[in-house]
Structure formats: C-alpha cells, structure tokens
C-alpha cells in the first residue's frame, strides 16, 4: 500500500476523479486531500458530496481542513451570532441561504443546487468541523527507511494557532520571496498546499509540485486554469507525482 496526498481541488471534481483513477494509484492505496476542496471551480457541490460520502478519519480517503472549509464554518458562526441578536424569536436554520454570503459565493452555488435555506447546508458545516488540521504519516521508502510526514493545509509549527496552520504561506505576500523552510522537530517533512505554485509567485515552474529540503508544496493551482493550472498528487514513498491539467499551459512571454 502507498500513501498519496492530493493538492487543493477547488471544485474541479471531474479532474479529481480522473486523477485518482490513474492506474498508478492502486485500490489499496491511501489518498489524503490537503483541504480546499470547494470554491472557485465548476463543481464544488459534487466534490463536497463525494467527500462527505467517502472521506473518513482513517479510511482509504482522508482529508485535512483547508482555509476555504474554515471560511464557511466562520461565516456560519458569525452570521448566527448576528441573527440570534437581532432575531431572537427566529429560526436561523430557516433563514435564506443568502445570509451565508462568503467571498467565494458558497451561498450562490449551493442555492443553484437546491440548498435554499441555512438548515440545508448545516450537515456540511458540521462535517467541516470534524476535519483535522493535521495528519502524521510514517512510510517506508523503497530503500527500506522510515520517513514521517506531517500534512497540513498552509504550514505547520507545533505552537501554531488554527489560523496559522490554515493561512500561513511559504512565500511572503506573493512577493517572490521565500520564507524560511520548515524546521523539523523530529526529522519529519511537511507536505502542504494553500499557495499556488506559479512563477509569478517566485516558483521556478508553473503548476508543478515544489520540493524544498524539509517541505513540499502540492497546490498546483487547479483553480486558475487560465494560468495553466493543474491538480497534483504526490506519492510519499518515492515522491512520484501525477497531474491532471485544468487549463491550457501558460505561454512564455
């Protein structure tokens, strides 16, 4: 059995299914999603339904929480506080879903799929809450060595807050300047997503898994097909990568 980590899907459900159907991925392999499975892409609802039906904590399909999932949790909680304050006799669940007006139009694409009230998406939000922030996986390399990976959406330090784990980037504000590499505590390697691997952000290539000494970025920019984005997967045992294109490769200027 092998362990694969899949980068930010962002609603590219068809490409995700194509990726995990690659013959390199065997039926007994474990697949861990790095978070941000929703928003931006064309089939966020389908991707979310698939995830809720297939992802478990220790099963074949697993997942850590991304900042886009956390956005919806926070939006729901913040709007509920506001609703309860100004509508003390109202039923928050029966409110129009437009009250969940996130930056990435969660309410719009959910409404289009028939989820018209807040209560319709509460099971999804409850599911988001169950997602862990990190996972640790120890694999055996082809050379017979043991290697531990810590998997987190944005970045990781043992003293990081939830927000830092979900939002921290490996480049400073997209200014082409890399921040210091991950510092292992016990020889582990960090696998993360969140920051799209594109040349305009300082990476050497567009849409390709980026390896540093102690960290690996697998967000290949699926959400930006006009930049030649991809959906990527990494096999931890030998660091083999797989890709599915979500757009045309960007032409060099």
QUIKA-V115302 format. One record per residue. N is the residue number from 1. PHI is phi in degrees with one decimal (999 if undefined). Layout:
n->(N:N)
phi->(PHI:PHI)
This chain:
n->(1:2:3:4:5:6:7:8:9:10:11:12:13:14:15:16:17:18:19:20:21:22:23:24:25:26:27:28:29:30:31:32:33:34:35:36:37:38:39:40:41:42:43:44:45:46:47:48:49:50:51:52:53:54:55:56:57:58:59:60:61:62:63:64:65:66:67:68:69:70:71:72:73:74:75:76:77:78:79:80:81:82:83:84:85:86:87:88:89:90:91:92:93:94:95:96:97:98:99:100:101:102:103:104:105:106:107:108:109:110:111:112:113:114:115:116:117:118:119:120:121:122:123:124:125:126:127:128:129:130:131:132:133:134:135:136:137:138:139:140:141:142:143:144:145:146:147:148:149:150:151:152:153:154:155:156:157:158:159:160:161:162:163:164:165:166:167:168:169:170:171:172:173:174:175:176:177:178:179:180:181:182:183:184:185:186:187:188:189:190:191:192:193:194:195:196:197:198:199:200:201:202:203:204:205:206:207:208:209:210:211:212:213:214:215:216:217:218:219:220:221:222:223:224:225:226:227:228:229:230:231:232:233:234:235:236:237:238:239:240:241:242:243:244:245:246:247:248:249:250:251:252:253)
phi->(999:-119.1:-120.9:-111.8:-118.5:-107.8:-74.0:-54.9:-82.0:50.8:80.7:-88.3:-64.4:-60.6:-67.8:-63.3:-62.4:-60.8:-64.4:-76.6:-89.9:-58.2:-60.4:-67.1:-94.5:-86.0:-64.7:-101.1:-77.9:-93.6:-125.1:-114.8:-89.4:-83.7:100.4:58.4:-85.2:-113.6:76.3:77.7:-83.1:-80.2:-135.5:-64.8:-64.1:-61.8:-65.5:-67.1:-61.0:-59.6:-61.9:-66.3:-84.4:-118.9:-85.8:-132.5:-67.2:-131.4:-88.8:-66.1:-107.1:-132.6:-161.8:-105.7:-73.5:-109.1:-67.4:-72.5:-65.2:-65.8:-55.1:-69.0:-58.3:-65.7:-63.1:-60.0:-66.0:-66.5:-68.2:-66.0:-59.6:-65.1:-62.0:-64.1:-72.3:-99.3:-133.7:-60.5:-101.6:-89.2:-111.4:-58.4:-61.3:-89.5:-67.3:-62.2:-62.7:-61.3:-65.0:-90.1:-90.3:-71.2:-63.5:-111.9:65.2:-53.9:-64.4:-69.8:-75.3:-71.2:-60.3:-63.1:-91.8:99.7:-94.6:-98.8:-122.9:-56.4:-61.8:-67.3:-106.5:-59.9:-61.0:-68.5:-66.6:-60.8:-67.8:-54.8:-64.9:-80.4:-72.3:-73.9:-80.6:-142.5:-137.5:-118.4:-131.3:-111.3:-118.6:-110.3:-73.9:-58.0:-84.8:87.8:-92.9:-92.1:-136.8:-100.2:-117.9:-105.6:-113.4:-147.3:-67.9:-100.5:-165.7:-151.3:-142.6:-63.4:-102.7:-70.6:-77.8:-56.9:-61.6:-64.0:-61.7:-86.2:-117.5:-62.0:-117.5:-93.9:-125.5:-84.3:50.2:55.4:-102.7:68.6:-113.4:-73.8:-81.0:-54.9:-64.5:-58.7:-104.5:-64.6:-96.1:-142.6:82.5:-77.6:-117.9:-90.0:-114.6:-143.8:-129.5:79.2:-103.6:-61.2:-81.4:-135.7:-59.1:-65.2:-98.4:107.5:-79.9:-72.1:-138.4:-88.5:61.1:-126.0:-51.3:-107.3:-103.1:-114.9:-61.0:-121.8:-149.1:-135.3:-98.9:-113.5:-83.3:-92.6:75.5:-55.8:-72.5:-121.9:-62.3:-69.2:-99.6:78.2:-64.2:-138.5:-107.7:-119.4:-136.3:-125.7:-89.8:-67.9:-62.7:-128.9:63.7:-70.2:-118.2:-128.5:-139.4:-130.3:-76.3:-105.9:-161.3:-76.0:-55.6:-71.1:-78.8:-68.6:-83.1)
